Amino acid sequence: MANVWTKFRDLLPSRAQLTGKVLTVHSDGTSTVELPDGSNLRVTGDSVAVDGWVLVEGNRIIGEVPDLPTYDADV
């Protein structure tokens, strides 16, 4: 029987995944993405149009994600 912790760790992504909104698509194959905290990243990939939401992993766009509402709650 495999170690439960090892099985759990294998489910996690190897790199952090971030979501953000595309601000600019550049001619060199990169895009500027605004993260929810307001910071900007220049990432590899130009497959998503301006104002589209993307999933970024390891400084590259890995796909488009839907624009869903978000809510903050204080507990």
N, CA, C and O atoms as a MOPAC input file, in Angstrom:
PM7 MOZYME 1SCF
protein

 N      0.84700 1    -1.18900 1     0.00000 1
 C      0.00000 1     0.00000 1     0.00000 1
 C      0.88700 1     1.24500 1     0.00000 1
 O      1.82700 1     1.34700 1     0.78800 1
 N      0.58000 1     2.18500 1    -0.88700 1
 C      1.37500 1     3.40500 1    -1.01000 1
 C      1.12300 1     4.33900 1     0.16400 1
 O      0.07200 1     4.29400 1     0.80400 1
 N      2.09500 1     5.17000 1     0.42700 1
 C      1.99400 1     6.16100 1     1.47700 1
 C      0.88600 1     7.16400 1     1.12800 1
 O      0.85800 1     7.68600 1     0.01300 1
 N     -0.00700 1     7.43100 1     2.05000 1
 C     -1.13600 1     8.33500 1     1.81500 1
 C     -0.64200 1     9.75100 1     1.52200 1
 O     -1.19700 1    10.43000 1     0.65800 1
 N      0.38000 1    10.19800 1     2.22100 1
 C      0.91600 1    11.54700 1     2.00000 1
 C      1.47000 1    11.66700 1     0.57900 1
 O      1.25600 1    12.68900 1    -0.07400 1
 N      2.15700 1    10.67300 1     0.09900 1
 C      2.69900 1    10.69000 1    -1.25700 1
 C      1.57700 1    10.75900 1    -2.27900 1
 O      1.68300 1    11.50300 1    -3.25400 1
 N      0.52000 1    10.01400 1    -2.08200 1
 C     -0.62600 1    10.06600 1    -2.98800 1
 C     -1.25200 1    11.46100 1    -3.00300 1
 O     -1.59500 1    11.97900 1    -4.06600 1
 N     -1.39900 1    12.06300 1    -1.82800 1
 C     -1.97000 1    13.40200 1    -1.72900 1
 C     -1.07200 1    14.41600 1    -2.43400 1
 O     -1.56700 1    15.25000 1    -3.19300 1
 N      0.22900 1    14.35900 1    -2.19800 1
 C      1.17500 1    15.30300 1    -2.79600 1
 C      1.15700 1    15.19700 1    -4.32000 1
 O      1.33200 1    16.20100 1    -5.01100 1
 N      0.94800 1    14.00400 1    -4.84400 1
 C      0.89600 1    13.82100 1    -6.28700 1
 C     -0.31700 1    14.50400 1    -6.92300 1
 O     -0.31200 1    14.76600 1    -8.12600 1
 N     -1.34700 1    14.79400 1    -6.14000 1
 C     -2.52700 1    15.49000 1    -6.65200 1
 C     -2.29500 1    16.98200 1    -6.82800 1
 O     -2.98200 1    17.62400 1    -7.62300 1
 N     -1.34000 1    17.54000 1    -6.10100 1
 C     -1.07600 1    18.97700 1    -6.13300 1
 C     -0.25700 1    19.34900 1    -7.35500 1
 O      0.57700 1    18.56100 1    -7.80200 1
 N     -0.48200 1    20.54400 1    -7.90700 1
 C      0.32100 1    20.97600 1    -9.05700 1
 C      1.76300 1    21.22500 1    -8.62100 1
 O      2.01700 1    21.60400 1    -7.47800 1
 N      2.69900 1    21.01000 1    -9.53700 1
 C      4.10900 1    21.19700 1    -9.20500 1
 C      4.47600 1    22.67500 1    -9.10600 1
 O      5.42800 1    23.03200 1    -8.41200 1
 N      3.73800 1    23.52500 1    -9.78700 1
 C      3.97400 1    24.97300 1    -9.74000 1
 C      2.68000 1    25.67500 1    -9.35000 1
 O      1.58800 1    25.12800 1    -9.50300 1
 N      2.82000 1    26.88000 1    -8.85100 1
 C      1.64700 1    27.66500 1    -8.47800 1
 C      0.84200 1    28.01900 1    -9.72100 1
 O      1.41000 1    28.34100 1   -10.76500 1
 N     -0.47100 1    27.95800 1    -9.60800 1
 C     -1.35900 1    28.35200 1   -10.69500 1
 C     -2.09100 1    29.62200 1   -10.27800 1
 O     -2.66300 1    29.69200 1    -9.19000 1
 N     -2.06900 1    30.61100 1   -11.14500 1
 C     -2.67900 1    31.90500 1   -10.87900 1
 C     -3.70400 1    32.20900 1   -11.95200 1
 O     -3.55700 1    31.78500 1   -13.09800 1
 N     -4.73500 1    32.93800 1   -11.58600 1
 C     -5.69400 1    33.42400 1   -12.57500 1
 C     -5.51900 1    34.92300 1   -12.72600 1
 O     -5.13600 1    35.60700 1   -11.77700 1
 N     -5.79700 1    35.42800 1   -13.90100 1
 C     -5.67300 1    36.85200 1   -14.13000 1
 C     -6.38300 1    37.26400 1   -15.40400 1
 O     -6.82800 1    36.42500 1   -16.18800 1
 N     -6.48200 1    38.56900 1   -15.59800 1
 C     -7.16400 1    39.14300 1   -16.75900 1
 C     -6.11400 1    39.69400 1   -17.71700 1
 O     -5.19800 1    40.40500 1   -17.30300 1
 N     -6.25000 1    39.36300 1   -18.99800 1
 C     -5.29900 1    39.82700 1   -20.00600 1
 C     -5.51100 1    41.31700 1   -20.25300 1
 O     -6.60400 1    41.74900 1   -20.62000 1
 N     -4.44800 1    42.09500 1   -20.04600 1
 C     -4.50800 1    43.53400 1   -20.29600 1
 C     -4.02500 1    43.87400 1   -21.69500 1
 O     -4.61500 1    44.71400 1   -22.37400 1
 N     -2.93900 1    43.21300 1   -22.13000 1
 C     -2.32600 1    43.50600 1   -23.41800 1
 C     -1.78100 1    42.22300 1   -24.02200 1
 O     -1.21500 1    41.38700 1   -23.31800 1
 N     -1.95500 1    42.07200 1   -25.33000 1
 C     -1.31700 1    40.98400 1   -26.06800 1
 C     -0.23000 1    41.62400 1   -26.92400 1
 O     -0.51600 1    42.48100 1   -27.76000 1
 N      1.03000 1    41.20300 1   -26.71200 1
 C      2.17300 1    41.80200 1   -27.39500 1
 C      2.51800 1    41.02400 1   -28.66600 1
 O      2.18700 1    39.84500 1   -28.79000 1
 N      3.18100 1    41.68900 1   -29.59900 1
 C      3.53600 1    41.07400 1   -30.88800 1
 C      4.63300 1    40.02300 1   -30.77700 1
 O      4.85300 1    39.26700 1   -31.72300 1
 N      5.32600 1    39.95700 1   -29.64000 1
 C      6.41400 1    38.97700 1   -29.47800 1
 C      5.93300 1    37.66100 1   -28.87100 1
 O      6.75200 1    36.84000 1   -28.45600 1
 N      4.60400 1    37.44800 1   -28.81300 1
 C      4.08300 1    36.18800 1   -28.28900 1
 C      3.88700 1    36.17000 1   -26.78900 1
 O      3.71400 1    35.10300 1   -26.20000 1
 N      3.91000 1    37.33300 1   -26.16000 1
 C      3.68100 1    37.42400 1   -24.72100 1
 C      2.43700 1    38.25600 1   -24.44900 1
 O      1.92100 1    38.93800 1   -25.33400 1
 N      1.96700 1    38.18500 1   -23.21000 1
 C      0.79900 1    38.96000 1   -22.78400 1
 C      1.06900 1    39.54900 1   -21.40600 1
 O      1.81900 1    38.98000 1   -20.61300 1
 N      0.45600 1    40.68400 1   -21.13200 1
 C      0.48100 1    41.25400 1   -19.79500 1
 C     -0.82100 1    40.87600 1   -19.11500 1
 O     -1.90400 1    41.12800 1   -19.64300 1
 N     -0.71100 1    40.26800 1   -17.93800 1
 C     -1.85800 1    39.76000 1   -17.18900 1
 C     -1.92500 1    40.46900 1   -15.84500 1
 O     -0.92000 1    40.59500 1   -15.14700 1
 N     -3.12700 1    40.93300 1   -15.48800 1
 C     -3.34700 1    41.55300 1   -14.17700 1
 C     -3.93200 1    40.51300 1   -13.23600 1
 O     -4.96500 1    39.91200 1   -13.52900 1
 N     -3.27100 1    40.30500 1   -12.11100 1
 C     -3.73200 1    39.35300 1   -11.10400 1
 C     -4.79800 1    40.00400 1   -10.22100 1
 O     -4.89900 1    41.23100 1   -10.19300 1
 N     -5.58500 1    39.22000 1    -9.50800 1
 C     -6.64100 1    39.79400 1    -8.65400 1
 C     -6.13200 1    40.77500 1    -7.59800 1
 O     -6.88700 1    41.64000 1    -7.15400 1
 N     -4.86700 1    40.65800 1    -7.18600 1
 C     -4.33300 1    41.59000 1    -6.18000 1
 C     -3.86300 1    42.90400 1    -6.79300 1
 O     -3.39600 1    43.78500 1    -6.07200 1
 N     -3.97900 1    43.05100 1    -8.13100 1
 C     -3.61100 1    44.28800 1    -8.79900 1
 C     -2.22300 1    44.28300 1    -9.41400 1
 O     -1.88400 1    45.21400 1   -10.14500 1
 N     -1.41500 1    43.27900 1    -9.14800 1
 C     -0.07700 1    43.22600 1    -9.72500 1
 C     -0.14600 1    42.70300 1   -11.16300 1
 O     -1.09500 1    42.01600 1   -11.54000 1
 N      0.86900 1    43.03600 1   -11.95300 1
 C      0.92400 1    42.64400 1   -13.35500 1
 C      2.06300 1    41.66900 1   -13.59900 1
 O      3.11300 1    41.75000 1   -12.96100 1
 N      1.84600 1    40.74600 1   -14.52800 1
 C      2.86400 1    39.79400 1   -14.96600 1
 C      2.94400 1    39.82300 1   -16.47600 1
 O      1.92600 1    39.95000 1   -17.15600 1
 N      4.14200 1    39.70600 1   -16.99800 1
 C      4.29700 1    39.50800 1   -18.44700 1
 C      4.60500 1    38.03100 1   -18.63600 1
 O      5.62400 1    37.53600 1   -18.15600 1
 N      3.73200 1    37.33900 1   -19.32600 1
 C      3.80800 1    35.88500 1   -19.43900 1
 C      3.88100 1    35.46600 1   -20.90200 1
 O      3.50300 1    36.22300 1   -21.79600 1
 N      4.36800 1    34.26000 1   -21.13300 1
 C      4.43500 1    33.69800 1   -22.47000 1
 C      3.05500 1    33.19500 1   -22.87800 1
 O      2.37400 1    32.51200 1   -22.11300 1
 N      2.65800 1    33.54400 1   -24.09200 1
 C      1.36900 1    33.09500 1   -24.61400 1
 C      0.53600 1    34.26300 1   -25.10100 1
 O      0.48500 1    35.31800 1   -24.46900 1
 N     -0.11400 1    34.05800 1   -26.23700 1
 C     -0.95100 1    35.11800 1   -26.80700 1
 C     -2.24900 1    34.55600 1   -27.36400 1
 O     -2.84900 1    35.14000 1   -28.26600 1
 N     -2.67900 1    33.42600 1   -26.82900 1
 C     -3.86200 1    32.73900 1   -27.36800 1
 C     -5.18900 1    33.28900 1   -26.85300 1
 O     -6.24500 1    32.91500 1   -27.36300 1
 N     -5.15500 1    34.17000 1   -25.85300 1
 C     -6.38400 1    34.71700 1   -25.27100 1
 C     -6.42300 1    36.21800 1   -25.53800 1
 O     -5.42600 1    36.91800 1   -25.35800 1
 N     -7.57400 1    36.69700 1   -25.96500 1
 C     -7.73400 1    38.10900 1   -26.31300 1
 C     -7.74700 1    38.99600 1   -25.06700 1
 O     -7.90500 1    38.52300 1   -23.94100 1
 N     -7.57700 1    40.28200 1   -25.30600 1
 C     -7.63300 1    41.28100 1   -24.23400 1
 C     -8.97400 1    41.18100 1   -23.51400 1
 O    -10.00700 1    40.97300 1   -24.15100 1
 N     -8.96200 1    41.32800 1   -22.20800 1
 C    -10.10900 1    41.22600 1   -21.29400 1
 C    -10.53500 1    39.78400 1   -21.02500 1
 O    -11.51000 1    39.56000 1   -20.30800 1
 N     -9.83100 1    38.81100 1   -21.57900 1
 C    -10.11400 1    37.41100 1   -21.27100 1
 C     -9.41100 1    36.99500 1   -19.98300 1
 O     -8.38600 1    37.56900 1   -19.61400 1
 N     -9.96400 1    36.00000 1   -19.30600 1
 C     -9.37300 1    35.47900 1   -18.07100 1
 C     -8.56700 1    34.23900 1   -18.38800 1
 O     -9.00300 1    33.38600 1   -19.16000 1
 N     -7.37200 1    34.13700 1   -17.78300 1
 C     -6.46100 1    33.04700 1   -18.09700 1
 C     -5.96000 1    32.36800 1   -16.82500 1
 O     -6.01700 1    32.92300 1   -15.72800 1
 N     -5.47300 1    31.15800 1   -17.01400 1
 C     -4.78600 1    30.40900 1   -15.97100 1
 C     -3.30900 1    30.43000 1   -16.32800 1
 O     -2.92400 1    30.03000 1   -17.42600 1
 N     -2.47800 1    30.90100 1   -15.39400 1
 C     -1.04400 1    31.03800 1   -15.61600 1
 C     -0.31800 1    30.05400 1   -14.70900 1
 O     -0.59500 1    29.97600 1   -13.51200 1
 N      0.60800 1    29.30900 1   -15.28700 1
 C      1.44100 1    28.38800 1   -14.51100 1
 C      2.86800 1    28.49900 1   -15.01800 1
 O      3.12600 1    28.36400 1   -16.21400 1
 N      3.79300 1    28.74800 1   -14.09700 1
 C      5.20500 1    28.82900 1   -14.48800 1
 C      5.49600 1    29.89600 1   -15.51900 1
 O      6.28600 1    29.66000 1   -16.43200 1
 N      4.89000 1    31.04900 1   -15.40500 1
 C      5.11600 1    32.20100 1   -16.27600 1
 C      4.64900 1    31.98100 1   -17.71500 1
 O      5.19200 1    32.58200 1   -18.64200 1
 N      3.63800 1    31.11600 1   -17.90600 1
 C      3.05100 1    30.94800 1   -19.24200 1
 C      1.55500 1    30.69300 1   -19.11300 1
 O      1.09000 1    30.12800 1   -18.12300 1
 N      0.82000 1    31.11200 1   -20.11500 1
 C     -0.62000 1    30.89000 1   -20.14500 1
 C     -0.86900 1    29.43400 1   -20.50200 1
 O     -0.36400 1    28.93900 1   -21.50900 1
 N     -1.65600 1    28.74600 1   -19.66600 1
 C     -1.96800 1    27.34800 1   -19.97900 1
 C     -3.41500 1    27.16600 1   -20.41000 1
 O     -3.80200 1    26.07100 1   -20.81700 1
 N     -4.22300 1    28.22300 1   -20.32700 1
 C     -5.59000 1    28.10600 1   -20.80300 1
 C     -6.45200 1    29.27200 1   -20.40200 1
 O     -6.08900 1    30.08300 1   -19.55100 1
 N     -7.61000 1    29.33500 1   -21.03700 1
 C     -8.59600 1    30.37000 1   -20.72300 1
 C     -9.55000 1    29.83700 1   -19.67100 1
 O     -9.88600 1    28.65200 1   -19.67700 1
 N     -9.98900 1    30.70100 1   -18.77000 1
 C    -10.94400 1    30.32200 1   -17.72900 1
 C    -12.14900 1    31.25400 1   -17.81200 1
 O    -12.02700 1    32.37000 1   -18.31500 1
 N    -13.31500 1    30.81400 1   -17.32500 1
 C    -14.50300 1    31.66900 1   -17.38700 1
 C    -14.40700 1    32.83900 1   -16.40900 1
 O    -13.74100 1    32.75400 1   -15.37700 1
 N    -15.07600 1    33.91500 1   -16.75100 1
 C    -15.13400 1    35.10600 1   -15.89600 1
 C    -16.28200 1    34.92500 1   -14.90400 1
 O    -17.43100 1    35.24600 1   -15.20700 1
 N    -15.96400 1    34.41500 1   -13.73400 1
 C    -16.97700 1    34.16100 1   -12.70800 1
 C    -16.89600 1    35.21100 1   -11.61200 1
 O    -15.81700 1    35.74700 1   -11.36100 1
 N    -17.99600 1    35.51900 1   -10.95900 1
 C    -17.95500 1    36.49300 1    -9.86000 1
 C    -17.18500 1    35.94500 1    -8.66900 1
 O    -17.17700 1    34.74000 1    -8.41800 1
 N    -16.54200 1    36.84500 1    -7.94200 1
 C    -15.83900 1    36.46500 1    -6.72400 1
 C    -16.40600 1    37.25500 1    -5.55400 1
 O    -16.91900 1    38.36000 1    -5.73000 1
 N    -16.30900 1    36.68600 1    -4.37100 1
 C    -16.82900 1    37.31600 1    -3.17600 1
 C    -15.80600 1    37.19600 1    -2.06200 1
 O    -15.12000 1    36.18000 1    -1.94700 1
 N    -15.70300 1    38.22800 1    -1.24500 1
 C    -14.85400 1    38.21300 1    -0.06000 1
 C    -15.77000 1    38.17800 1     1.15300 1
 O    -16.76800 1    38.89700 1     1.21100 1
 N    -15.42700 1    37.34200 1     2.11400 1
 C    -16.22400 1    37.25500 1     3.33100 1
 C    -15.30600 1    37.28200 1     4.53200 1
 O    -14.29200 1    36.58600 1     4.55900 1
 N    -15.64900 1    38.07000 1     5.51200 1
 C    -14.90900 1    38.09800 1     6.77500 1
 C    -15.60300 1    37.18000 1     7.76300 1
 O    -16.81900 1    37.23600 1     7.94800 1
 N    -14.80900 1    36.34000 1     8.38700 1
 C    -15.36100 1    35.39600 1     9.35700 1
 C    -14.85400 1    35.73400 1    10.73200 1
 O    -15.20000 1    35.05800 1    11.70100 1

